[in-house]
Amino acid sequence: MSDAVRAAAHGHLDDRIDGLRALVSAHCRREEREAFPQLRRSVPMPERREMGRVLRAAAEAAADAGPRDATTAGPRAMAQTAERVRDALAGWS
């Protein structure tokens, strides 16, 4: 692959990652503004504590498995983090 093609492919990946970053940021803002207040109103404290425990365990597992600096985490590390959170939450109902 030529350097020009490689650079173009890299730029395309940067654009996709920037788009993903924007989507995740918007999602987080919606959670803070809408989902979390609704959760506080509708889910009893013991269940919320258990949810927090599960999420902390998933975050710790992800931190142990990959880079801690988000600027060095690639798409694979982000996917692995998402999979760990999904797996941790799978048993919660």
Gaussian input, Z-matrix of N, CA and C with variables (Angstrom, degrees):
# hf/3-21g

backbone

0 1
 N
 C     1     B1
 C     2     B2     1     A1
 N     3     B3     2     A2     1     D1
 C     4     B4     3     A3     2     D2
 C     5     B5     4     A4     3     D3
 N     6     B6     5     A5     4     D4
 C     7     B7     6     A6     5     D5
 C     8     B8     7     A7     6     D6
 N     9     B9     8     A8     7     D7
 C    10    B10     9     A9     8     D8
 C    11    B11    10    A10     9     D9
 N    12    B12    11    A11    10    D10
 C    13    B13    12    A12    11    D11
 C    14    B14    13    A13    12    D12
 N    15    B15    14    A14    13    D13
 C    16    B16    15    A15    14    D14
 C    17    B17    16    A16    15    D15
 N    18    B18    17    A17    16    D16
 C    19    B19    18    A18    17    D17
 C    20    B20    19    A19    18    D18
 N    21    B21    20    A20    19    D19
 C    22    B22    21    A21    20    D20
 C    23    B23    22    A22    21    D21
 N    24    B24    23    A23    22    D22
 C    25    B25    24    A24    23    D23
 C    26    B26    25    A25    24    D24
 N    27    B27    26    A26    25    D25
 C    28    B28    27    A27    26    D26
 C    29    B29    28    A28    27    D27
 N    30    B30    29    A29    28    D28
 C    31    B31    30    A30    29    D29
 C    32    B32    31    A31    30    D30
 N    33    B33    32    A32    31    D31
 C    34    B34    33    A33    32    D32
 C    35    B35    34    A34    33    D33
 N    36    B36    35    A35    34    D34
 C    37    B37    36    A36    35    D35
 C    38    B38    37    A37    36    D36
 N    39    B39    38    A38    37    D37
 C    40    B40    39    A39    38    D38
 C    41    B41    40    A40    39    D39
 N    42    B42    41    A41    40    D40
 C    43    B43    42    A42    41    D41
 C    44    B44    43    A43    42    D42
 N    45    B45    44    A44    43    D43
 C    46    B46    45    A45    44    D44
 C    47    B47    46    A46    45    D45
 N    48    B48    47    A47    46    D46
 C    49    B49    48    A48    47    D47
 C    50    B50    49    A49    48    D48
 N    51    B51    50    A50    49    D49
 C    52    B52    51    A51    50    D50
 C    53    B53    52    A52    51    D51
 N    54    B54    53    A53    52    D52
 C    55    B55    54    A54    53    D53
 C    56    B56    55    A55    54    D54
 N    57    B57    56    A56    55    D55
 C    58    B58    57    A57    56    D56
 C    59    B59    58    A58    57    D57
 N    60    B60    59    A59    58    D58
 C    61    B61    60    A60    59    D59
 C    62    B62    61    A61    60    D60
 N    63    B63    62    A62    61    D61
 C    64    B64    63    A63    62    D62
 C    65    B65    64    A64    63    D63
 N    66    B66    65    A65    64    D64
 C    67    B67    66    A66    65    D65
 C    68    B68    67    A67    66    D66
 N    69    B69    68    A68    67    D67
 C    70    B70    69    A69    68    D68
 C    71    B71    70    A70    69    D69
 N    72    B72    71    A71    70    D70
 C    73    B73    72    A72    71    D71
 C    74    B74    73    A73    72    D72
 N    75    B75    74    A74    73    D73
 C    76    B76    75    A75    74    D74
 C    77    B77    76    A76    75    D75
 N    78    B78    77    A77    76    D76
 C    79    B79    78    A78    77    D77
 C    80    B80    79    A79    78    D78
 N    81    B81    80    A80    79    D79
 C    82    B82    81    A81    80    D80
 C    83    B83    82    A82    81    D81
 N    84    B84    83    A83    82    D82
 C    85    B85    84    A84    83    D83
 C    86    B86    85    A85    84    D84
 N    87    B87    86    A86    85    D85
 C    88    B88    87    A87    86    D86
 C    89    B89    88    A88    87    D87
 N    90    B90    89    A89    88    D88
 C    91    B91    90    A90    89    D89
 C    92    B92    91    A91    90    D90
 N    93    B93    92    A92    91    D91
 C    94    B94    93    A93    92    D92
 C    95    B95    94    A94    93    D93
 N    96    B96    95    A95    94    D94
 C    97    B97    96    A96    95    D95
 C    98    B98    97    A97    96    D96
 N    99    B99    98    A98    97    D97
 C   100   B100    99    A99    98    D98
 C   101   B101   100   A100    99    D99
 N   102   B102   101   A101   100   D100
 C   103   B103   102   A102   101   D101
 C   104   B104   103   A103   102   D102
 N   105   B105   104   A104   103   D103
 C   106   B106   105   A105   104   D104
 C   107   B107   106   A106   105   D105
 N   108   B108   107   A107   106   D106
 C   109   B109   108   A108   107   D107
 C   110   B110   109   A109   108   D108
 N   111   B111   110   A110   109   D109
 C   112   B112   111   A111   110   D110
 C   113   B113   112   A112   111   D111
 N   114   B114   113   A113   112   D112
 C   115   B115   114   A114   113   D113
 C   116   B116   115   A115   114   D114
 N   117   B117   116   A116   115   D115
 C   118   B118   117   A117   116   D116
 C   119   B119   118   A118   117   D117
 N   120   B120   119   A119   118   D118
 C   121   B121   120   A120   119   D119
 C   122   B122   121   A121   120   D120
 N   123   B123   122   A122   121   D121
 C   124   B124   123   A123   122   D122
 C   125   B125   124   A124   123   D123
 N   126   B126   125   A125   124   D124
 C   127   B127   126   A126   125   D125
 C   128   B128   127   A127   126   D126
 N   129   B129   128   A128   127   D127
 C   130   B130   129   A129   128   D128
 C   131   B131   130   A130   129   D129
 N   132   B132   131   A131   130   D130
 C   133   B133   132   A132   131   D131
 C   134   B134   133   A133   132   D132
 N   135   B135   134   A134   133   D133
 C   136   B136   135   A135   134   D134
 C   137   B137   136   A136   135   D135
 N   138   B138   137   A137   136   D136
 C   139   B139   138   A138   137   D137
 C   140   B140   139   A139   138   D138
 N   141   B141   140   A140   139   D139
 C   142   B142   141   A141   140   D140
 C   143   B143   142   A142   141   D141
 N   144   B144   143   A143   142   D142
 C   145   B145   144   A144   143   D143
 C   146   B146   145   A145   144   D144
 N   147   B147   146   A146   145   D145
 C   148   B148   147   A147   146   D146
 C   149   B149   148   A148   147   D147
 N   150   B150   149   A149   148   D148
 C   151   B151   150   A150   149   D149
 C   152   B152   151   A151   150   D150
 N   153   B153   152   A152   151   D151
 C   154   B154   153   A153   152   D152
 C   155   B155   154   A154   153   D153
 N   156   B156   155   A155   154   D154
 C   157   B157   156   A156   155   D155
 C   158   B158   157   A157   156   D156
 N   159   B159   158   A158   157   D157
 C   160   B160   159   A159   158   D158
 C   161   B161   160   A160   159   D159
 N   162   B162   161   A161   160   D160
 C   163   B163   162   A162   161   D161
 C   164   B164   163   A163   162   D162
 N   165   B165   164   A164   163   D163
 C   166   B166   165   A165   164   D164
 C   167   B167   166   A166   165   D165
 N   168   B168   167   A167   166   D166
 C   169   B169   168   A168   167   D167
 C   170   B170   169   A169   168   D168
 N   171   B171   170   A170   169   D169
 C   172   B172   171   A171   170   D170
 C   173   B173   172   A172   171   D171
 N   174   B174   173   A173   172   D172
 C   175   B175   174   A174   173   D173
 C   176   B176   175   A175   174   D174
 N   177   B177   176   A176   175   D175
 C   178   B178   177   A177   176   D176
 C   179   B179   178   A178   177   D177
 N   180   B180   179   A179   178   D178
 C   181   B181   180   A180   179   D179
 C   182   B182   181   A181   180   D180
 N   183   B183   182   A182   181   D181
 C   184   B184   183   A183   182   D182
 C   185   B185   184   A184   183   D183
 N   186   B186   185   A185   184   D184
 C   187   B187   186   A186   185   D185
 C   188   B188   187   A187   186   D186
 N   189   B189   188   A188   187   D187
 C   190   B190   189   A189   188   D188
 C   191   B191   190   A190   189   D189
 N   192   B192   191   A191   190   D190
 C   193   B193   192   A192   191   D191
 C   194   B194   193   A193   192   D192
 N   195   B195   194   A194   193   D193
 C   196   B196   195   A195   194   D194
 C   197   B197   196   A196   195   D195
 N   198   B198   197   A197   196   D196
 C   199   B199   198   A198   197   D197
 C   200   B200   199   A199   198   D198
 N   201   B201   200   A200   199   D199
 C   202   B202   201   A201   200   D200
 C   203   B203   202   A202   201   D201
 N   204   B204   203   A203   202   D202
 C   205   B205   204   A204   203   D203
 C   206   B206   205   A205   204   D204
 N   207   B207   206   A206   205   D205
 C   208   B208   207   A207   206   D206
 C   209   B209   208   A208   207   D207
 N   210   B210   209   A209   208   D208
 C   211   B211   210   A210   209   D209
 C   212   B212   211   A211   210   D210
 N   213   B213   212   A212   211   D211
 C   214   B214   213   A213   212   D212
 C   215   B215   214   A214   213   D213
 N   216   B216   215   A215   214   D214
 C   217   B217   216   A216   215   D215
 C   218   B218   217   A217   216   D216
 N   219   B219   218   A218   217   D217
 C   220   B220   219   A219   218   D218
 C   221   B221   220   A220   219   D219
 N   222   B222   221   A221   220   D220
 C   223   B223   222   A222   221   D221
 C   224   B224   223   A223   222   D222
 N   225   B225   224   A224   223   D223
 C   226   B226   225   A225   224   D224
 C   227   B227   226   A226   225   D225
 N   228   B228   227   A227   226   D226
 C   229   B229   228   A228   227   D227
 C   230   B230   229   A229   228   D228
 N   231   B231   230   A230   229   D229
 C   232   B232   231   A231   230   D230
 C   233   B233   232   A232   231   D231
 N   234   B234   233   A233   232   D232
 C   235   B235   234   A234   233   D233
 C   236   B236   235   A235   234   D234
 N   237   B237   236   A236   235   D235
 C   238   B238   237   A237   236   D236
 C   239   B239   238   A238   237   D237
 N   240   B240   239   A239   238   D238
 C   241   B241   240   A240   239   D239
 C   242   B242   241   A241   240   D240
 N   243   B243   242   A242   241   D241
 C   244   B244   243   A243   242   D242
 C   245   B245   244   A244   243   D243
 N   246   B246   245   A245   244   D244
 C   247   B247   246   A246   245   D245
 C   248   B248   247   A247   246   D246
 N   249   B249   248   A248   247   D247
 C   250   B250   249   A249   248   D248
 C   251   B251   250   A250   249   D249
 N   252   B252   251   A251   250   D250
 C   253   B253   252   A252   251   D251
 C   254   B254   253   A253   252   D252
 N   255   B255   254   A254   253   D253
 C   256   B256   255   A255   254   D254
 C   257   B257   256   A256   255   D255
 N   258   B258   257   A257   256   D256
 C   259   B259   258   A258   257   D257
 C   260   B260   259   A259   258   D258
 N   261   B261   260   A260   259   D259
 C   262   B262   261   A261   260   D260
 C   263   B263   262   A262   261   D261
 N   264   B264   263   A263   262   D262
 C   265   B265   264   A264   263   D263
 C   266   B266   265   A265   264   D264
 N   267   B267   266   A266   265   D265
 C   268   B268   267   A267   266   D266
 C   269   B269   268   A268   267   D267
 N   270   B270   269   A269   268   D268
 C   271   B271   270   A270   269   D269
 C   272   B272   271   A271   270   D270
 N   273   B273   272   A272   271   D271
 C   274   B274   273   A273   272   D272
 C   275   B275   274   A274   273   D273
 N   276   B276   275   A275   274   D274
 C   277   B277   276   A276   275   D275
 C   278   B278   277   A277   276   D276

   B1=1.4516
   B2=1.5268
   B3=1.3152
   B4=1.4676
   B5=1.5283
   B6=1.3208
   B7=1.4676
   B8=1.5258
   B9=1.3305
   B10=1.4666
   B11=1.5305
   B12=1.3343
   B13=1.4666
   B14=1.5220
   B15=1.3115
   B16=1.4670
   B17=1.5301
   B18=1.3357
   B19=1.4650
   B20=1.5270
   B21=1.3403
   B22=1.4676
   B23=1.5266
   B24=1.3237
   B25=1.4625
   B26=1.5208
   B27=1.3257
   B28=1.4639
   B29=1.5218
   B30=1.3201
   B31=1.4644
   B32=1.5146
   B33=1.3268
   B34=1.4669
   B35=1.5211
   B36=1.3132
   B37=1.4645
   B38=1.5239
   B39=1.3203
   B40=1.4655
   B41=1.5256
   B42=1.3414
   B43=1.4648
   B44=1.5212
   B45=1.3100
   B46=1.4730
   B47=1.5244
   B48=1.3271
   B49=1.4663
   B50=1.5232
   B51=1.3358
   B52=1.4668
   B53=1.5245
   B54=1.3300
   B55=1.4585
   B56=1.5194
   B57=1.3257
   B58=1.4611
   B59=1.5220
   B60=1.3264
   B61=1.4659
   B62=1.5359
   B63=1.3262
   B64=1.4670
   B65=1.5267
   B66=1.3363
   B67=1.4657
   B68=1.5242
   B69=1.3273
   B70=1.4648
   B71=1.5243
   B72=1.3218
   B73=1.4681
   B74=1.5162
   B75=1.3300
   B76=1.4647
   B77=1.5268
   B78=1.3149
   B79=1.4630
   B80=1.5306
   B81=1.3091
   B82=1.4697
   B83=1.5250
   B84=1.3210
   B85=1.4642
   B86=1.5249
   B87=1.3444
   B88=1.4676
   B89=1.5213
   B90=1.3397
   B91=1.4635
   B92=1.5202
   B93=1.3222
   B94=1.4634
   B95=1.5257
   B96=1.3127
   B97=1.4625
   B98=1.5306
   B99=1.3376
   B100=1.4616
   B101=1.5253
   B102=1.3131
   B103=1.4671
   B104=1.5246
   B105=1.3142
   B106=1.4734
   B107=1.5253
   B108=1.3449
   B109=1.4699
   B110=1.5388
   B111=1.3305
   B112=1.4610
   B113=1.5307
   B114=1.3185
   B115=1.4607
   B116=1.5282
   B117=1.3204
   B118=1.4675
   B119=1.5273
   B120=1.3333
   B121=1.4659
   B122=1.5298
   B123=1.3190
   B124=1.4628
   B125=1.5227
   B126=1.3271
   B127=1.4672
   B128=1.5276
   B129=1.3405
   B130=1.4647
   B131=1.5328
   B132=1.3196
   B133=1.4666
   B134=1.5369
   B135=1.3399
   B136=1.4719
   B137=1.5351
   B138=1.3148
   B139=1.4687
   B140=1.5220
   B141=1.3146
   B142=1.4729
   B143=1.5222
   B144=1.3230
   B145=1.4723
   B146=1.5157
   B147=1.3280
   B148=1.4664
   B149=1.5276
   B150=1.3151
   B151=1.4692
   B152=1.5236
   B153=1.3171
   B154=1.4621
   B155=1.5097
   B156=1.3397
   B157=1.4634
   B158=1.5218
   B159=1.3297
   B160=1.4629
   B161=1.5294
   B162=1.3242
   B163=1.4649
   B164=1.5269
   B165=1.3406
   B166=1.4730
   B167=1.5248
   B168=1.3294
   B169=1.4674
   B170=1.5284
   B171=1.3284
   B172=1.4655
   B173=1.5226
   B174=1.3167
   B175=1.4697
   B176=1.5189
   B177=1.3290
   B178=1.4709
   B179=1.5209
   B180=1.3333
   B181=1.4614
   B182=1.5271
   B183=1.3261
   B184=1.4634
   B185=1.5245
   B186=1.3251
   B187=1.4669
   B188=1.5214
   B189=1.3163
   B190=1.4592
   B191=1.5298
   B192=1.3323
   B193=1.4596
   B194=1.5193
   B195=1.3150
   B196=1.4542
   B197=1.5082
   B198=1.3312
   B199=1.4538
   B200=1.5219
   B201=1.3190
   B202=1.4637
   B203=1.5203
   B204=1.2920
   B205=1.4633
   B206=1.5274
   B207=1.3237
   B208=1.4663
   B209=1.5234
   B210=1.3232
   B211=1.4592
   B212=1.5206
   B213=1.3346
   B214=1.4630
   B215=1.5195
   B216=1.3211
   B217=1.4636
   B218=1.5218
   B219=1.2987
   B220=1.4502
   B221=1.5148
   B222=1.3264
   B223=1.4655
   B224=1.5239
   B225=1.3175
   B226=1.4677
   B227=1.5323
   B228=1.3306
   B229=1.4626
   B230=1.5205
   B231=1.3395
   B232=1.4666
   B233=1.5278
   B234=1.3351
   B235=1.4625
   B236=1.5227
   B237=1.3302
   B238=1.4599
   B239=1.5256
   B240=1.3120
   B241=1.4624
   B242=1.5211
   B243=1.3219
   B244=1.4666
   B245=1.5217
   B246=1.3261
   B247=1.4658
   B248=1.5242
   B249=1.3178
   B250=1.4672
   B251=1.5327
   B252=1.3145
   B253=1.4629
   B254=1.5234
   B255=1.3241
   B256=1.4666
   B257=1.5236
   B258=1.3386
   B259=1.4466
   B260=1.5275
   B261=1.3296
   B262=1.4598
   B263=1.5172
   B264=1.3236
   B265=1.4634
   B266=1.5261
   B267=1.3214
   B268=1.4621
   B269=1.5278
   B270=1.3185
   B271=1.4533
   B272=1.5087
   B273=1.3150
   B274=1.4724
   B275=1.5141
   B276=1.3103
   B277=1.4656
   B278=1.4915
   A1=107.64
   A2=114.89
   A3=118.56
   A4=110.24
   A5=115.04
   A6=120.12
   A7=111.23
   A8=117.65
   A9=121.02
   A10=110.58
   A11=116.50
   A12=120.52
   A13=109.75
   A14=116.42
   A15=120.85
   A16=110.59
   A17=117.55
   A18=121.74
   A19=110.57
   A20=117.09
   A21=120.41
   A22=110.42
   A23=116.61
   A24=120.54
   A25=110.21
   A26=116.78
   A27=120.70
   A28=110.12
   A29=117.82
   A30=121.51
   A31=111.34
   A32=116.66
   A33=121.11
   A34=109.77
   A35=117.13
   A36=121.24
   A37=110.26
   A38=117.41
   A39=121.02
   A40=110.62
   A41=116.43
   A42=120.48
   A43=111.12
   A44=116.48
   A45=120.10
   A46=110.89
   A47=116.31
   A48=119.87
   A49=109.91
   A50=117.34
   A51=120.40
   A52=110.59
   A53=116.84
   A54=120.69
   A55=111.67
   A56=116.11
   A57=120.60
   A58=110.35
   A59=116.52
   A60=120.92
   A61=110.56
   A62=117.22
   A63=121.29
   A64=110.75
   A65=116.99
   A66=120.34
   A67=111.55
   A68=116.60
   A69=120.42
   A70=110.26
   A71=117.44
   A72=120.69
   A73=111.39
   A74=116.98
   A75=120.62
   A76=110.51
   A77=116.28
   A78=120.94
   A79=110.43
   A80=116.91
   A81=121.02
   A82=111.15
   A83=117.15
   A84=119.88
   A85=111.16
   A86=117.04
   A87=120.31
   A88=111.15
   A89=116.45
   A90=119.17
   A91=110.72
   A92=116.51
   A93=120.71
   A94=111.67
   A95=116.35
   A96=121.62
   A97=112.16
   A98=118.41
   A99=121.31
   A100=113.79
   A101=116.71
   A102=120.00
   A103=112.96
   A104=117.97
   A105=119.76
   A106=112.31
   A107=119.25
   A108=117.64
   A109=112.35
   A110=116.36
   A111=119.58
   A112=110.27
   A113=116.45
   A114=121.42
   A115=110.40
   A116=116.50
   A117=120.16
   A118=111.58
   A119=116.02
   A120=119.77
   A121=112.36
   A122=118.29
   A123=119.82
   A124=115.98
   A125=118.62
   A126=120.57
   A127=109.00
   A128=116.74
   A129=120.03
   A130=111.82
   A131=114.93
   A132=121.92
   A133=113.16
   A134=120.79
   A135=118.65
   A136=112.76
   A137=117.47
   A138=120.42
   A139=110.85
   A140=116.89
   A141=120.07
   A142=110.82
   A143=116.61
   A144=119.64
   A145=110.69
   A146=117.22
   A147=120.61
   A148=110.42
   A149=117.27
   A150=120.31
   A151=110.05
   A152=116.93
   A153=120.94
   A154=111.87
   A155=116.52
   A156=120.44
   A157=110.61
   A158=116.64
   A159=121.27
   A160=110.73
   A161=116.70
   A162=119.94
   A163=111.81
   A164=116.90
   A165=119.15
   A166=110.78
   A167=117.41
   A168=120.63
   A169=110.31
   A170=116.87
   A171=120.13
   A172=110.95
   A173=117.48
   A174=121.29
   A175=110.78
   A176=116.72
   A177=119.80
   A178=110.85
   A179=117.07
   A180=120.27
   A181=110.76
   A182=116.16
   A183=119.88
   A184=110.82
   A185=116.65
   A186=119.99
   A187=110.53
   A188=116.93
   A189=120.59
   A190=111.45
   A191=116.31
   A192=120.13
   A193=114.31
   A194=118.07
   A195=117.16
   A196=112.58
   A197=115.54
   A198=120.70
   A199=111.68
   A200=116.40
   A201=120.63
   A202=111.35
   A203=117.48
   A204=121.87
   A205=108.42
   A206=116.60
   A207=120.64
   A208=112.09
   A209=117.89
   A210=119.31
   A211=111.69
   A212=117.78
   A213=119.85
   A214=111.69
   A215=118.06
   A216=120.96
   A217=109.51
   A218=115.71
   A219=120.26
   A220=111.24
   A221=116.45
   A222=120.45
   A223=113.20
   A224=117.03
   A225=119.68
   A226=110.90
   A227=117.13
   A228=120.40
   A229=110.62
   A230=117.11
   A231=119.90
   A232=110.29
   A233=117.03
   A234=120.66
   A235=110.79
   A236=117.27
   A237=120.44
   A238=111.00
   A239=117.46
   A240=121.09
   A241=110.07
   A242=116.58
   A243=120.23
   A244=110.93
   A245=117.43
   A246=120.93
   A247=111.27
   A248=117.53
   A249=120.08
   A250=111.66
   A251=116.34
   A252=119.47
   A253=109.08
   A254=117.52
   A255=121.22
   A256=110.58
   A257=117.42
   A258=121.00
   A259=111.78
   A260=116.60
   A261=120.00
   A262=111.65
   A263=116.03
   A264=119.86
   A265=112.80
   A266=117.97
   A267=121.08
   A268=112.12
   A269=117.91
   A270=121.08
   A271=113.71
   A272=116.40
   A273=119.88
   A274=108.91
   A275=117.15
   A276=118.47
   A277=111.21
   D1=135.15
   D2=-179.19
   D3=-72.95
   D4=160.62
   D5=178.43
   D6=-60.85
   D7=-37.45
   D8=-179.39
   D9=-65.21
   D10=-43.55
   D11=179.36
   D12=-66.01
   D13=-42.95
   D14=179.40
   D15=-61.58
   D16=-43.07
   D17=179.31
   D18=-64.64
   D19=-41.03
   D20=179.17
   D21=-64.55
   D22=-41.91
   D23=178.87
   D24=-63.82
   D25=-40.47
   D26=179.41
   D27=-64.60
   D28=-43.01
   D29=178.24
   D30=-61.16
   D31=-39.26
   D32=178.02
   D33=-63.28
   D34=-41.61
   D35=178.45
   D36=-64.48
   D37=-41.57
   D38=177.22
   D39=-58.65
   D40=-42.68
   D41=178.72
   D42=-62.46
   D43=-41.55
   D44=-179.37
   D45=-67.25
   D46=-40.03
   D47=178.62
   D48=-66.53
   D49=-40.78
   D50=176.99
   D51=-61.60
   D52=-39.92
   D53=177.37
   D54=-64.20
   D55=-42.43
   D56=177.57
   D57=-63.16
   D58=-43.16
   D59=178.90
   D60=-59.14
   D61=-41.77
   D62=179.60
   D63=-65.83
   D64=-41.29
   D65=178.39
   D66=-63.94
   D67=-42.92
   D68=179.73
   D69=-65.18
   D70=-41.02
   D71=178.50
   D72=-62.48
   D73=-43.55
   D74=178.38
   D75=-64.06
   D76=-40.63
   D77=177.85
   D78=-60.66
   D79=-44.46
   D80=179.99
   D81=-63.05
   D82=-41.36
   D83=178.46
   D84=-62.86
   D85=-41.36
   D86=177.72
   D87=-63.74
   D88=-39.95
   D89=178.18
   D90=-60.85
   D91=-46.61
   D92=-179.25
   D93=-62.38
   D94=-38.85
   D95=-174.25
   D96=-83.58
   D97=-36.07
   D98=-171.73
   D99=-118.34
   D100=-55.70
   D101=-171.28
   D102=-68.72
   D103=-45.83
   D104=-177.06
   D105=-64.48
   D106=-44.17
   D107=176.68
   D108=-60.62
   D109=-39.13
   D110=178.41
   D111=-65.65
   D112=-40.69
   D113=178.09
   D114=-60.91
   D115=-44.28
   D116=179.69
   D117=-61.33
   D118=-35.87
   D119=-179.68
   D120=-75.67
   D121=-32.00
   D122=-168.83
   D123=-108.51
   D124=-15.00
   D125=-177.08
   D126=-112.50
   D127=126.86
   D128=-179.83
   D129=-61.25
   D130=151.65
   D131=-177.18
   D132=-52.86
   D133=-44.64
   D134=-179.22
   D135=-59.64
   D136=-37.71
   D137=177.96
   D138=-69.19
   D139=-39.59
   D140=177.80
   D141=-63.37
   D142=-39.57
   D143=176.99
   D144=-62.25
   D145=-42.35
   D146=179.18
   D147=-64.85
   D148=-40.93
   D149=176.55
   D150=-59.35
   D151=-44.25
   D152=178.72
   D153=-62.29
   D154=-41.11
   D155=178.81
   D156=-61.37
   D157=-44.58
   D158=-179.41
   D159=-63.61
   D160=-43.81
   D161=-179.65
   D162=-66.35
   D163=-39.41
   D164=176.96
   D165=-63.11
   D166=-41.31
   D167=178.92
   D168=-62.76
   D169=-41.51
   D170=178.23
   D171=-64.89
   D172=-41.08
   D173=179.42
   D174=-64.75
   D175=-40.56
   D176=178.08
   D177=-64.76
   D178=-42.44
   D179=178.63
   D180=-62.54
   D181=-40.57
   D182=179.28
   D183=-66.80
   D184=-39.62
   D185=179.71
   D186=-64.85
   D187=-37.35
   D188=179.29
   D189=-68.92
   D190=-24.77
   D191=-173.50
   D192=-95.34
   D193=-13.11
   D194=-174.37
   D195=-151.47
   D196=-175.96
   D197=-179.15
   D198=-62.03
   D199=144.34
   D200=179.64
   D201=-90.40
   D202=-21.97
   D203=-179.12
   D204=-88.90
   D205=115.04
   D206=-176.41
   D207=-59.15
   D208=-25.83
   D209=-179.22
   D210=-72.89
   D211=-18.28
   D212=178.57
   D213=-102.48
   D214=-5.97
   D215=-179.59
   D216=-79.33
   D217=126.51
   D218=177.81
   D219=-91.20
   D220=-178.91
   D221=179.93
   D222=-56.80
   D223=-36.58
   D224=-179.83
   D225=-64.73
   D226=-42.35
   D227=179.03
   D228=-64.55
   D229=-38.96
   D230=178.21
   D231=-65.57
   D232=-41.14
   D233=178.70
   D234=-64.14
   D235=-40.92
   D236=178.72
   D237=-63.89
   D238=-38.83
   D239=177.31
   D240=-63.42
   D241=-46.08
   D242=179.05
   D243=-60.54
   D244=-40.79
   D245=178.75
   D246=-64.06
   D247=-40.14
   D248=179.34
   D249=-65.87
   D250=-40.71
   D251=177.68
   D252=-64.95
   D253=-45.59
   D254=178.72
   D255=-58.13
   D256=-45.95
   D257=-179.45
   D258=-64.80
   D259=-38.92
   D260=179.37
   D261=-66.16
   D262=-35.30
   D263=-178.48
   D264=-84.48
   D265=-12.48
   D266=-175.93
   D267=-59.90
   D268=-34.45
   D269=-178.95
   D270=-84.23
   D271=-7.98
   D272=-178.14
   D273=-91.05
   D274=134.41
   D275=177.77
   D276=-134.40

